[in-house]
Amino acid sequence: MIYLRNIVVIAFMLVLSSFKMSSEFQRIVYTCTNSEVKCYVLKNCDNLIQKCNVYRGKMYKMKEQDAKNLGKVLCDCGDIK
């Protein structure tokens, strides 16, 4: 009985740690708060900052999944005009 309880406790701890690890490894990205700017970048980018200023948005740092949830897509800094 004690053996079964230990297995359940260990399994529960593994499940909890896997949830924590998945959120810790999400990449941090940069994007603009204005919905007209449809992309995000992995490193802060002057082209994105300028485009964000044109659309009167604010630069924002967030988890990559949050940016995707906002409808943003990954862009290369050099591709932003």
C-alpha positions in Angstrom: 0.0 0.0 0.0 2.8 2.4 0.9 4.5 1.5 -2.4 1.4 2.4 -4.4 1.1 5.7 -2.6 4.7 6.6 -3.3 4.2 5.9 -7.0 1.1 8.1 -7.1 3.0 10.9 -5.3 6.0 10.7 -7.7 3.7 10.6 -10.8 1.9 13.7 -9.5 5.1 15.5 -9.0 6.3 14.6 -12.5 3.1 16.0 -14.0 3.4 19.2 -12.1 7.0 19.7 -13.0 6.4 19.1 -16.7 3.7 21.9 -16.7 6.2 24.2 -15.0 9.0 23.4 -17.4 6.8 23.9 -20.5 6.0 27.4 -19.4 9.6 28.2 -18.5 10.9 27.3 -21.9 8.6 29.6 -23.9 10.5 32.1 -25.9 10.2 35.8 -25.1 9.4 37.9 -28.2 8.9 41.5 -29.1 5.9 42.9 -30.9 3.8 46.0 -31.3 0.5 46.6 -29.5 -1.1 48.0 -32.7 -3.1 45.3 -34.5 -1.9 46.7 -37.9 1.5 45.4 -37.1 1.1 41.6 -37.8 4.5 40.3 -36.7 6.8 39.6 -33.8 10.6 39.2 -33.6 12.9 37.2 -31.3 15.3 40.1 -30.7 14.4 43.8 -30.4 14.5 45.3 -33.8 14.9 48.9 -35.0 12.7 48.2 -38.1 9.8 46.9 -35.9 10.2 49.9 -33.5 10.0 52.4 -36.4 6.9 50.6 -37.8 5.3 50.5 -34.4 5.9 54.2 -34.0 4.3 54.9 -37.4 1.2 53.1 -36.3 1.3 54.8 -32.9 1.7 51.5 -31.0 3.8 50.5 -28.2 6.5 47.9 -28.2 5.7 45.0 -26.0 7.7 42.0 -24.7 5.7 38.8 -24.2 5.7 35.0 -24.5 5.7 33.7 -28.0 2.4 31.9 -27.5 0.7 35.1 -26.4 1.9 36.8 -29.5 0.6 34.0 -31.7 -2.8 34.2 -29.8 -2.9 37.9 -30.9 -2.6 36.8 -34.5 1.1 37.8 -34.9 3.5 35.8 -36.9 7.3 35.4 -36.6 9.2 37.9 -38.9 12.8 38.5 -39.6 13.9 42.0 -38.7 15.3 42.6 -42.2 11.9 41.8 -43.8 10.0 44.5 -41.9 9.4 47.6 -44.0 
